[in-house]
């Protein structure tokens, strides 16, 4: 195609030009547009992992030959104008393709992770047995009379000056040793890593001069959606700073299943490992710059993540996590060195990953049970981490049971037509007038709305139900006589914001399909903890406290969550927000290495209940596919609210109210 200004080199090859970046790639005929874009380094967001389920990878074919597979996410009018889904369109010839640039949005640290508010959640004598210790040495230079080699000379001084009997060392440290010793007149600072034995250490770094006044480590929460990094002063145990960003793996899918599938494509596993390491490195560079910390002086890293995220971070094949009988490669990963992973801290720094319990209850939950002190309490406690994969733990100091349920990414904005992540421009709270059905809303950043984030979706679902716009099954009542309710391209929908109010000048709506996605997500979580409680012969009334954790968890409105049946109908004082317990657990194990053995004990103590093998789960799930539930006796406060609302409407509208 001469209009492209380039020519394919071989028969069967096609030239694809991507606009507006101007990137050009040569691919074989029949290549997916999505694969062509990735090879060219063009970012195309694929929340479903590129399997045609979400419709978010829409591009514009401005010129050229392509073949589209049929999709409900594209109308004929859109196809006629050149629209295509990159994951369902193959190249037939040379083409020019426009890919809408994706705004790079970095999340600011949540309020509760401001450094001055973070404290060790578990008391421990971290000074007694620090894992990383730095010693300043003034070494006698060699002479003809004492020609001892550099390494033995260093070992001798460590023993004489600091009582370190045995020191092991790796080749990279030895390679740097001669320069470090001589750079500042044989005055150096050694970084030693201990593993429980005060007489034996591993030399992980030698720096010229006296650098003993600082010692740095990092605690990392590798979430499916976001990555959080704490920069920690190991000499004081304080969190100095925190940073967070989206997990770069989002481009390969919003949920763990999509990413596992992606990891099986060619070099997909290496790509995913690189994506998350880049995210971590970018955050480390940000933290280092803000705090004047040189990254090679960070000598320890502790990470917590779900089982899949841990596998992908370490470059371990996660294929069998999603295949019956759902077995991970390991639940207790070995400590590895930063250089093996490409993490840009001290190459010899140890990277410790929290142990997992099973395929779908990972190190993030073990870290949560640790940091919440749930393993020490006498109260019957329900721990719920609400996210893409809802993990639940029930128990006390005496016993722990756990399960996981696939809630999907609906409450994180994915799988919902106008859903989005919690960034400026997202509607985060919605109220609906029970008489006029008119909404009011609050937008993050006080900007014109662009979409609805998880907290807004939860709020909207509750308000639509309580106001009577939808029934218990999530069906929109079309007879209400309000322009907010209409039939769109994909069925009945409720207009939250008119195009004239929004950033992109398009109506922001919730469709019945969106509502059903949200109901399925909340039903999975409610069914999960119901089965867990019932499996030990207890009822929800026996639960004395409920801990809510996770990134989305901190935004949950308890009242609204009860109204839709996401959380049990219990007194509000039994609920407690814990914030990012995964990051807090990683921080605890970073500062206090004794807590690593406690983490092992917690993981060993948890009894894992596989919901897919439990016949009662589907019954509980089906019962929870209504608002708030088929059993209204389990939700007395919601029943009272609905009755009071109905009585008020009868007074204002008359007996026509159903």
C-alpha positions, 0 to 999 in steps of 0.5 A: 500500500503505497500510501504508507510510505513503506514497503513490506520486505518479504512475501506474506509480510505486512507493514503496520503503522500505528498512529499517533506514535508513528511506530512501524512494525513488520508482521506476518499476514494473519497476526493479531493487531494486538500482537502487532501493537505489542511488538511495536511497543504500542500500549493497548489496554486489555483488561480481559487479557485479550480474549474479547470479553471486555471490549476495551482494546478498541482501535481505529483502522484508518486504512488497510486490510484487516479481518474482524471476528464478530463481537457484541462490543462493536456495533455495525455503525462502529465497524463501518467507521473503521473501529476494531477490537485489537484482540479480535482482528487479524492483519490481512495486508498493510494498514494504518491503525490509530490507537488512542493514547492511554493517559499515564496515571500514577496513584498517589499514596492512600492517606493511611499510608502517609509515612508519618501514620505508619507504625509497626502493627505488631510489637517485636524486639527488632533491635535484638536480631536485625537481619541487615547489619552495617559495620564500619571498618578501618582495614590495615593495608597490605605490605610486603610483610603482610600480603594477606589477600583483600578478602581474608584481610576484610574477614580478619577485621570483621572478626577482630572489630565486630566479632563476626566469626564466619563470613560467606561472600558471592562473586559479584561482591568479591569483584568490587572488593579491591576498588571499594577498599582502596577508594577511601584509604582502606576505610569501608562500610560492610553490609552483612545479612544474618539468618538467625546465627550471630556468628555467621553472616553473608557479605552483601556489600562493601562501600567506601567510607563510613556509610554506617549511619544509614540502612535501608530496606523496602516492603512491597505489596504486589497487588493484582491492580496496584503495587505499593512500596514502603521505604524503611529506615532499618536503623529506626524501623520507621517508614520514611516514605511510600509510593504506589502505582498501577501494576504494569501487568494490567495491560495483560489482563485485569485478573489473575486468570487472564494473566496466567493465560497470557503467561503461556503465550510465547515469552508471556511469562518473561513479559509479565515478570518484566512488567511488574519489576518495571513498576517496582523499579519506577517506584524505587526510583521515585522514592530514592529521588525524593529521599536522596537514597541511592538504590544500591544502598537498599539491602533488603526487600520483602514482598507480599502478594497473592499466589499468582502475583508471587509466581509471576514476580519470581518468573515461576510458571503459574499455569497449574494454579488455574487447572484442577487440582489447582496446585502452585509450584511452591507455597514457600518461595526461596529467598532470591537475590535482587539481581536475579529478578532485575530489581534495581537495589543492591544486587546481592540484597535478599528478596523474601516473599511471604508464604502462601496457603494455596493457589488462591490464598496467597502471601498477601493474606498471610501478611494480613493475618500477621499484621492484623494480629488476628492470629493472637486474638481470642475473639472469633474474627472474620477477615475479608480482603475485598478485591478482584479475588476475594480472600476470606479468613475465619478464626482466632488464636486457636484456629484459622480457616480460609477460602477464596472466591473469584469476585472478578474486577467489577468493583474495581471498575472493569467489566462495567461499561463506564467503570474506571479506577479510582483516579481524578474524574471518577464518580466515587459516591452517588445518591438517588432521590426516591421521588424524582429518581434524579442522582447527585454525585461526588467526583474525585478531584472535583472534576467533570465525571469521566466514569464510575470507580468501585466505591461509586459502583457500590454506592450506585447499586445500593441507591438504585435498589433502595430508591426502587429503580431496580428490583431485587433481581437487578432488573431496571424498572422501565415504567418509572417515567423518568428520562434517566431510565431508557433502553440503550444499545445493550438493553435497559440502562440508568443515566448517572450523568448526561453527556453535557456534564462529563469530560468526554461528552458522553452519557455515563450509564449503568446497564442491566449487564453492569448491575448483574456483574456487580451482583455476581461479584457481591454474591461470590464474596457473601457466599464465600464467608457464609460457607466458611462460617457454616462449615465449622458449625457457626452462624454469622451471629457468632462472629465478634469482629470483622476486619476489612482489608485491601485497596478497595476495602478502605473505600467500602461504605459499610451501610451501602455494602450491607444494603446490597448484601456484600457484607452481613447485616451486623452492628457497625461497631463490629467492622474495622477497616485495616487498610493495606494489611499486605504492605503492613505485613511485609513491613513487619517481616522486613523490620523484624525477621523473627516474624518470618517464622511466625508467617510460616506458622500462620500459613501452616495453621490455616485450613484451606477450604476449596469452594469449587469442591464444596457443594454448598457454595453454589447454593449460597451463591445462588441465594445471594444473587438478589438484593440484598439476599433471598433470605430477608431475615438475614438483613433486618435493617435493610428490610426495615429501610425498604419498608420505611421507604415504601411507606414514605412513597405511599404518602407522597405518590399514593397507593400506586407504589408497589 
